[in-house]
Amino acid sequence: MTATLVIAPIALLLVGAPIFVVFLAGAVATLVFVLPIPPIVLQQVMFGALSSYALLAVPFFILAGELIQRSGIADRLIDWVQSLIGHVPGSLGLTVLGTGTVLGAVSGSSPATVAAVGKSLYGSLLGAGYSPRNASGLIASSASIAIVIPPSIAMILYGAAAEESVQKLFIAGILPGLFIAAAMGVAVVGTAVWRGDRAASARFSLAAAIAATVRAAGALLMPVLVLGGVFLGLFSPTEAGGFACVYAIVVGVLVYRTLGWAQIIEAAVEAAALTAQVLIIVAAAGLFSYILTTQQVPQLITQWVADLGLTQVGFLLAVNVLLLIVGCLLDPTSAILVLTPLLMPIVHALGIDPIHFGVIMTVNLSIGMFTPPFGLNVFVAQSMFKLPLQEIYAGVLPYAVVQIAALAVITYWPALSLVLTGLI
């Protein structure tokens, strides 16, 4: 069984096989050659893994992100952020960070945020004296916040795998996401002051800020309405995803007049393809997790941890190290779907709040989006900026250190994640 569940998947991963093939090949080989389980179980478990109500939100939020990417919302958000902080040293770097955070709250997609912000601000960063290394590193790392700030597809998947409230996970991700953004902002401003960078504008203009806010109002209202509706219980996360799609179409077609039927259809086709990619991983990982569960692997791990005598502090430290390594090798979808069923028994046994643990897992895997060797944000940045990968890896390293420090605070300060969930 070790050969089919461990060695074969690792070998496939190393040769670059698609991640769903890695899970599916290991699971099918185990079912066929090792376990006396009828083959019909394969399709039953795979389809069963998809029959979660929480997963209905995934295609909605993916479609909303695709619509937003084509509606010109990013440019209005950039102008709005720049109007507020253009007088601060390092304001252009803060604009990248602020736009990435707000755009993440609108789209929930980290790679899409890299593409939107990079297309608009990479050239400006170079013109302001940033090296290609620093500019690409800042864009790739700041976009990772999109996975933590709700709406977050990673949190939807964790909620489905752990059978926890997606509504609470969304609310729990707000303050940690803003905290990471603030930590990154301190690093950006501190670096700018140390380098002697000048602000993009001499002083703050209230009139310019008001005008930019009016122009961006349609975009800014979207996360407020989506998260406000979830927070107040007006609709579920799935219904919030549907609302986000309708709102993006209305704003793009009627308010900004940047979306036509061709762009909407193009967005729908791309969203369907991305949804299929996510859900086939969900189905394959569900089968892989089923085999691990039937062989009592979670119980064995729980007993092993109990025998080690780890406390909450020690366990969370070990989990952070594990997830940071896994995040460098697997995408968040795959990591969440495989590791959540294995770790949840230990989480419950040690009395760790599962909502807080979901935030910890999401933050860890968001850091993996821009760390070597397989950080997806880095590959998007490399394709856009035509830089060597090692150049971008060097650029993201300082921001990885900042985000890991923020992760430590989030891990050992549960109130940061849970204070808002107590209000619903």
C-alpha positions, 0 to 999 in steps of 0.5 A: 500500500505504501507503494500505491499511496505514497511512492507512486503519487510522489513520483508522478508529482515529480515528473509534472503530472496534473495533480488530479492524476496524482491523486487518482492514480494512487487511489485507483491503484490501491483499490485495484491491487491492494484493497478488496473494495468493489470498483463501483465504490470509485465513482460513488466516492468521487461523485459523493465528494462533489455533493456538498452544498458549500461547493456550489459557491465555487463556480459563482465566485470564479465567474465573478472574478472573471467578470471583474477582470474584464470590466476595468474595475482594477484601474478604478481601484488603483486610482482610488487607492493612489488618491488616498495614499499618494502623499505617503513615502512608498505610495506606489508600493502601497498602491500595489498592496492596497489594490491587491487587497481590495481586488482580492476582496472583490474577486477572491483570485490570487493569480487574477490579482497578479495579472490585473495589478501587474498589467497596470502598475509594473511599468510605474514601479520601474519608473519610480526606481524599483528594480524588476526584482523588487517590483515583481516580488511585491506584486506576486506576494501582495496578491496572495492576500486575495486567498485570505480576504473573503470571498475565499474559494480556499475557505469554501473548500475547507468548510466543505472538507471540515464540515464547518460554516463557510459564513464564519470562515469568511468573517474570520478571514477579514481581520487576519487578511487586513493584518497581513496587508498592514504588516506588508504596508509597514515593510513597504513604507519602511523600505521606502523611507530607508531608501529615501523614496519620495511620495508620488504626490506632494500632498493629499487632495480631498477633492481628488479623493472624493472624485476617485471614490465616486468613480470607484464606488461601483467596485467598492460597494461589491465586497461591502454588499457581499460580505455585509449580506453574509455577515447579516445573514441575508444570504448564504455564501452560495447565494452571495456568489450568485449575487456577486455575479449579477452585481458584476454584470450590472456594474460592468454593463450599465455603470462602467459600460465596459462589458458586452455580451462577448466579454460576458460569454468569454468570462463564462467559458473561462469560469466553466473551465476553471471550475472543472479544474477545481472540481476534478481535483475535489473528486480525485482528492475525495477518493484519495482521502476516502482510502486514507480514512478507511485505512484509519490513517487519521486515527493513527496520526492522532494517536501518534501525536498523542503519544508525542505529548504535543500541546496546542502550541507545539502542534500548531508550530509543527502544522505551520512548518508542514503547511509551508512546505506543502504550500511550496509543492501543492496548490491550495485546493489540493492541499486543503482537500487532502490534509483537512480530513487528516488533521481535523481529528487532532484539531478536535482532540487538542481543543483547537477552534476549527474556524481558527484552524481554517484561517491558519491553514489558508494563510499558510497556503496563501504564502505558498502561492508565491514561494518556490518551486511551484508558487502559481503567482510567480509563474503568472508574474514570470509570464507577464514580466519575462523575468528569470524565475530566480529573479522573482524568487529573490524579490518575493523572499523579503515579503515571505519573511514578513508574511510568515511573521504575520502568520505567527501572530495569527496562529497564536492570537486566536481572537484576531480570527474569532472576534468577529465570528462571535457577533453572528 
